[in-house]
Amino acid sequence: MLIDTYGRRATDLRVSLTDRCNLRCTYCMPEEGLQWLAKPDLLTDDEIVRLIHIAVTSLGIEEVRFTGGEPLLRPGLVGIVERVAALEPRPQMSLTTNGIGLKRTAAALKAAGLDRVNVSLDTLRPDVFKTLTRRDRHKDVIEGLHAARDAGLTPVKVNSVLMPGLNDDEAPDLLAWAVEHDYELRFIEQMPLDAQHGWKRDGMITAGDILTSLRARFELTAEGDEARGSAPAERWLVDGGPHVVGVIASVTRPFCAACDRTRLTADGQIRTCLFAQEETDLRAALRSGAPDEEIARIWRLAMWGKKAGAGLDDPTFVQPDRPMSAIGG
C-alpha cells in the first residue's frame, strides 16, 4: 500500500501521458507555449503500463486517471487503456481532456475499456472560449462532449474555471446547460499552476462566490461529507435532484486531509501532491533494470514523505516550478 505519515492511503493514481497541449489556456501556459519535454525523456507506452501494473498489483491503486497536457495527443493512448483494462485487479479508468479530440476517439476509448471522462469547458460563449484558450475550438469541445456521452463514457463530468472579467457571470448558465445535456458540472477555483506565475489570490472567484451566483437561480441541497468521501468536489443536489453540481475549492476550502492521490508525470517522476516542490525519479530505476519490487519500494518511500497539505491559502505559499501541463491535473 501507499501510506503517508498522516495515515492517508493513496488509491488514486494520476498519470500524465504528455506535457503537450493543443490549447493555450491563460491560466495554464503562455501564448507561445512551453519548452516541451524531449521524446527520450518521456515514458514509453511499455514503461507507463509497467508502472501502472506495479501500482495496481503491489501498491493498492484502485483508480487510474489519464491526464496531460492533453492526453488525447498521446499516439498510443487507446492501446495503453486496453492494456491497463486487462490488469488484475482491473482499476477504474478515467481521462481528463480538453475534449477537442473526443469526437474522433470516444468510441474507441470506450471499446478499449475507459470508464468515463472529465472535459474542461469554461464558457458557453465561443468568443470567450477563444479569449481564454487562444484557440477557436469551442465547437469541437461541444461535439466531443456529445460523443463521449453517446459512447457511454459516463458520467461525463465538465470542469469549469471562472475568471474575473471573462466568464465570472456564467455559472448559472453553465449549470442549466449541463442539466439539459445530462453532464455533471464541477466548478474549480483557479489554482496557481500557470507557467508565467501570474496567479493572485486577491480577485479569484471563490467557491462562496460561485454558490451565491448559482443560488440566485437554483435550489442547492448539500450532499454532505459522508457522500463526498475523499472526492475533491463538494456536491449539491440541483433543485432536489437527480442532477448534481460540484465545487472544488482547492484554495479556500482545501481538502488535503482526505487526499488519496499519487501522481506520475510524463517523464516518470512521482509527485505526492500537485503542489509538491519535490519529485522522486522512477524513470531512472526503470531504465537501469530495477525489478518491480525495488520500484515499489522507491514509490512507497516517496509517499511516506508526503506533506500534510498544500497551504494554498497561506501567503507564504511557493508555486511549483513546473506548470500544470507538465504535472498532470
C-alpha positions as CSV (number, residue, x, y, z in Angstrom):
1,M,0.0,0.0,0.0
2,L,0.9,3.7,-0.4
3,I,0.6,5.2,3.1
4,D,2.0,8.5,4.4
5,T,2.9,9.6,7.9
6,Y,-0.6,11.1,8.4
7,G,-2.3,7.9,7.8
8,R,-3.6,8.7,4.4
9,R,-3.7,5.9,1.8
10,A,-3.3,6.6,-1.9
11,T,-5.7,4.6,-4.0
12,D,-6.0,7.1,-6.9
13,L,-3.2,7.4,-9.5
14,R,-3.0,10.3,-11.9
15,V,-0.9,9.5,-15.0
16,S,0.3,12.4,-17.2
17,L,0.8,11.0,-20.7
18,T,2.3,14.1,-22.3
19,D,3.1,17.7,-21.4
20,R,1.9,19.0,-24.8
21,C,-1.5,20.6,-25.3
22,N,-3.4,22.0,-28.3
23,L,-4.9,24.9,-26.3
24,R,-3.1,27.8,-24.6
25,C,-5.4,28.5,-21.7
26,T,-4.4,31.7,-20.0
27,Y,-4.4,30.1,-16.5
28,C,-2.1,27.3,-17.6
29,M,0.6,28.4,-20.1
30,P,1.8,31.4,-22.1
31,E,0.5,32.0,-25.6
32,E,3.8,30.8,-27.2
33,G,3.6,27.5,-25.4
34,L,6.4,25.9,-23.3
35,Q,9.6,24.1,-23.9
36,W,8.2,20.6,-24.4
37,L,9.9,17.5,-23.0
38,A,12.2,15.8,-25.4
39,K,10.9,12.4,-26.7
40,P,13.6,10.3,-25.0
41,D,12.6,11.9,-21.6
42,L,9.0,10.7,-21.9
43,L,8.0,7.4,-20.6
44,T,7.3,4.8,-23.3
45,D,3.9,3.0,-23.6
46,D,5.5,-0.1,-22.1
47,E,7.0,1.9,-19.2
48,I,3.7,3.5,-18.4
49,V,1.9,0.2,-18.4
50,R,4.5,-1.4,-16.3
51,L,4.4,1.4,-13.6
52,I,0.6,1.2,-13.6
53,H,0.8,-2.6,-13.2
54,I,3.1,-2.2,-10.2
55,A,0.8,0.4,-8.7
56,V,-2.3,-1.8,-9.1
57,T,-0.9,-5.2,-8.2
58,S,1.6,-4.1,-5.4
59,L,0.6,-0.7,-4.1
60,G,-3.2,-0.8,-3.8
61,I,-4.1,1.6,-6.6
62,E,-7.8,1.2,-7.5
63,E,-8.4,4.1,-9.9
64,V,-6.2,5.4,-12.7
65,R,-6.8,8.9,-14.3
66,F,-5.0,9.7,-17.5
67,T,-4.1,13.4,-17.8
68,G,-1.7,15.6,-19.7
69,G,-1.1,18.2,-21.0
70,E,-3.7,16.9,-23.3
71,P,-3.8,13.0,-23.2
72,L,-5.6,12.6,-26.5
73,L,-2.4,13.8,-28.1
74,R,-0.6,10.6,-27.0
75,P,-0.5,8.4,-30.1
76,G,-0.6,5.1,-28.0
77,L,-3.5,6.2,-25.7
78,V,-6.1,3.6,-26.9
79,G,-3.5,0.8,-26.6
80,I,-2.5,1.9,-23.1
81,V,-6.1,1.9,-22.0
82,E,-6.7,-1.5,-23.4
83,R,-3.6,-3.0,-21.7
84,V,-4.5,-1.4,-18.3
85,A,-8.1,-2.7,-18.6
86,A,-6.6,-6.2,-18.8
87,L,-4.8,-5.9,-15.4
88,E,-6.0,-8.0,-12.5
89,P,-7.4,-6.5,-10.4
90,R,-8.8,-4.1,-13.1
91,P,-8.7,-0.5,-11.9
92,Q,-11.4,2.1,-12.7
93,M,-10.1,4.3,-15.6
94,S,-11.0,7.9,-16.4
95,L,-9.5,10.6,-18.6
96,T,-9.2,14.4,-18.2
97,T,-9.2,16.1,-21.5
98,N,-10.0,19.4,-23.2
99,G,-12.4,17.5,-25.4
100,I,-11.1,18.6,-28.8
101,G,-10.3,15.1,-30.0
102,L,-13.1,13.2,-28.3
103,K,-15.5,13.2,-31.3
104,R,-12.9,11.1,-33.1
105,T,-11.7,8.9,-30.2
106,A,-14.6,8.4,-27.7
107,A,-16.0,5.2,-29.2
108,A,-12.5,3.6,-29.5
109,L,-11.6,4.6,-25.9
110,K,-14.9,3.1,-24.6
111,A,-14.2,-0.1,-26.5
112,A,-10.7,-0.3,-25.1
113,G,-12.1,-0.1,-21.5
114,L,-12.1,3.5,-20.5
115,D,-14.9,4.1,-18.0
116,R,-15.6,7.9,-18.1
117,V,-14.2,11.3,-18.9
118,N,-13.7,14.7,-17.4
119,V,-13.8,17.5,-20.0
120,S,-12.7,21.1,-19.4
121,L,-15.1,23.8,-20.6
122,D,-15.1,27.2,-19.0
123,T,-17.7,29.0,-21.1
124,L,-20.7,28.6,-23.4
125,R,-19.6,31.6,-25.5
126,P,-17.3,30.9,-28.4
127,D,-15.7,34.3,-28.3
128,V,-14.9,34.0,-24.6
129,F,-13.6,30.5,-25.2
130,K,-11.2,31.9,-27.9
131,T,-10.0,34.6,-25.4
132,L,-9.4,32.1,-22.6
133,T,-7.8,29.3,-24.7
134,R,-6.3,31.4,-27.5
135,R,-7.8,28.9,-30.0
136,D,-11.1,28.9,-31.9
137,R,-12.2,25.3,-31.0
138,H,-15.3,25.8,-28.9
139,K,-17.5,23.8,-31.4
140,D,-15.0,20.9,-31.3
141,V,-15.3,20.6,-27.5
142,I,-19.1,20.7,-27.6
143,E,-19.1,17.9,-30.2
144,G,-16.6,16.0,-28.2
145,L,-18.8,16.1,-25.1
146,H,-21.7,14.8,-27.1
147,A,-19.6,12.0,-28.5
148,A,-18.4,11.0,-25.0
149,R,-22.0,10.8,-23.7
150,D,-23.2,8.9,-26.7
151,A,-20.3,6.4,-26.4
152,G,-21.2,5.7,-22.8
153,L,-18.2,7.4,-21.1
154,T,-20.5,8.4,-18.3
155,P,-21.0,10.2,-16.1
156,V,-19.5,12.9,-18.3
157,K,-18.0,15.5,-15.9
158,V,-17.5,19.1,-17.1
159,N,-14.8,21.1,-15.3
160,S,-15.1,24.9,-15.4
161,V,-12.8,27.6,-14.0
162,L,-14.3,31.1,-13.6
163,M,-12.1,34.1,-14.3
164,P,-12.8,37.7,-13.3
165,G,-14.0,39.9,-16.1
166,L,-14.2,37.0,-18.6
167,N,-16.7,34.3,-17.6
168,D,-17.5,35.0,-14.0
169,D,-21.1,35.7,-14.8
170,E,-21.7,32.3,-16.5
171,A,-22.1,29.9,-13.5
172,P,-26.0,29.7,-13.7
173,D,-26.0,29.4,-17.5
174,L,-23.3,26.6,-17.4
175,L,-25.3,24.7,-14.8
176,A,-28.6,25.0,-16.7
177,W,-26.8,23.8,-19.9
178,A,-25.2,20.8,-18.0
179,V,-28.5,19.7,-16.6
180,E,-30.1,20.0,-20.0
181,H,-27.5,17.7,-21.6
182,D,-27.1,15.3,-18.6
183,Y,-23.5,16.3,-17.8
184,E,-22.2,16.7,-14.2
185,L,-20.8,20.2,-13.8
186,R,-17.9,20.9,-11.4
187,F,-16.5,24.4,-10.8
188,I,-12.8,24.6,-9.8
189,E,-11.3,27.5,-8.1
190,Q,-8.4,28.9,-10.1
191,M,-5.2,27.5,-8.8
192,P,-1.6,28.8,-9.1
193,L,-0.5,26.5,-11.9
194,D,0.3,28.9,-14.7
195,A,3.8,28.9,-16.1
196,Q,4.1,32.7,-16.1
197,H,3.2,32.8,-12.3
198,G,0.5,35.4,-12.8
199,W,-2.0,33.9,-10.3
200,K,-3.1,36.2,-7.5
201,R,-5.3,35.2,-4.5
202,D,-7.0,38.6,-4.5
203,G,-9.8,38.8,-7.0
204,M,-10.1,35.0,-7.5
205,I,-13.6,33.7,-8.0
206,T,-14.1,31.7,-4.8
207,A,-16.4,28.7,-4.0
208,G,-18.5,31.1,-2.0
209,D,-18.9,33.4,-5.0
210,I,-19.9,30.5,-7.2
211,L,-22.5,29.2,-4.8
212,T,-24.0,32.6,-4.3
213,S,-24.4,33.0,-8.1
214,L,-25.9,29.6,-8.5
215,R,-28.4,30.0,-5.7
216,A,-29.9,33.1,-7.4
217,R,-31.4,30.6,-9.9
218,F,-31.3,27.1,-8.4
219,E,-32.1,25.4,-5.1
220,L,-29.0,23.7,-3.9
221,T,-29.0,20.9,-1.2
222,A,-25.7,19.7,0.2
223,E,-25.0,16.0,-0.1
224,G,-22.7,16.2,2.9
225,D,-19.3,14.8,3.9
226,E,-20.4,11.2,4.1
227,A,-21.4,11.1,0.4
228,R,-18.3,13.1,-0.5
229,G,-15.7,10.7,1.0
230,S,-12.2,11.6,-0.3
231,A,-13.5,13.2,-3.5
232,P,-12.2,16.8,-4.0
233,A,-15.6,18.2,-5.0
234,E,-18.3,19.2,-2.5
235,R,-21.6,18.4,-4.3
236,W,-25.1,19.8,-4.1
237,L,-28.3,18.4,-5.5
238,V,-29.8,20.8,-8.0
239,D,-33.5,21.6,-7.4
240,G,-33.9,18.4,-5.4
241,G,-32.0,16.2,-7.9
242,P,-31.2,13.9,-9.6
243,H,-28.7,16.3,-11.1
244,V,-25.8,17.5,-9.0
245,V,-23.2,20.3,-9.2
246,G,-19.8,20.2,-7.6
247,V,-17.3,22.8,-6.4
248,I,-13.6,22.1,-5.9
249,A,-12.4,24.7,-3.5
250,S,-8.7,23.9,-3.6
251,V,-7.7,27.3,-2.3
252,T,-10.4,28.5,0.1
253,R,-11.5,25.0,1.4
254,P,-8.5,22.7,1.0
255,F,-9.2,19.0,1.3
256,C,-5.7,17.8,1.9
257,A,-6.6,15.8,5.0
258,A,-8.6,13.4,2.8
259,C,-6.3,13.2,-0.2
260,D,-5.9,9.7,-1.7
261,R,-3.8,10.6,-4.8
262,T,-0.4,9.9,-6.1
263,R,0.9,11.4,-9.4
264,L,3.1,10.1,-12.2
265,T,4.5,12.8,-14.6
266,A,5.0,12.2,-18.3
267,D,8.8,11.9,-17.7
268,G,8.5,9.3,-14.9
269,Q,8.6,11.4,-11.7
270,I,6.4,10.7,-8.7
271,R,4.7,13.7,-7.1
272,T,2.9,13.2,-3.9
273,C,0.9,16.4,-4.4
274,L,0.1,18.7,-7.4
275,F,1.8,21.5,-5.5
276,A,4.8,19.5,-4.2
277,Q,8.3,21.0,-4.5
278,E,10.0,17.6,-4.7
279,E,9.8,14.7,-7.1
280,T,11.0,11.1,-7.0
281,D,12.5,9.6,-10.2
282,L,11.1,6.3,-11.2
283,R,12.2,6.5,-14.8
284,A,15.9,6.1,-13.9
285,A,15.1,3.0,-11.8
286,L,13.1,1.6,-14.7
287,R,15.8,2.1,-17.3
288,S,18.5,0.8,-15.0
289,G,16.8,-2.6,-14.9
290,A,15.4,-2.3,-11.3
291,P,12.9,-5.1,-10.5
292,D,9.3,-4.3,-9.7
293,E,9.9,-4.8,-6.0
294,E,12.6,-2.1,-6.0
295,I,10.4,0.4,-7.9
296,A,7.5,-0.3,-5.5
297,R,9.9,0.3,-2.6
298,I,11.0,3.7,-4.0
299,W,7.4,4.7,-4.6
300,R,6.4,3.7,-1.0
301,L,9.3,5.8,0.4
302,A,8.2,8.8,-1.7
303,M,4.7,8.5,-0.4
304,W,5.8,8.2,3.2
305,G,7.3,11.7,2.9
306,K,4.1,13.4,1.7
307,K,3.4,16.6,3.5
308,A,0.2,17.5,5.4
309,G,-1.2,20.0,2.9
310,A,-0.5,22.4,0.1
311,G,-1.3,25.6,2.0
312,L,-2.7,27.5,-1.0
313,D,-4.4,30.0,1.3
314,D,-1.1,30.7,3.1
315,P,0.6,33.9,1.9
316,T,4.0,32.2,2.1
317,F,2.9,29.5,-0.4
318,V,5.6,28.9,-3.1
319,Q,4.2,28.0,-6.5
320,P,5.7,24.8,-8.1
321,D,8.4,25.3,-10.8
322,R,6.6,23.1,-13.3
323,P,3.3,24.2,-14.8
324,M,0.1,22.0,-14.8
325,S,0.8,20.8,-18.3
326,A,3.9,19.0,-17.1
327,I,2.5,17.7,-13.9
328,G,-1.0,16.4,-14.8
329,G,-4.2,17.9,-13.5
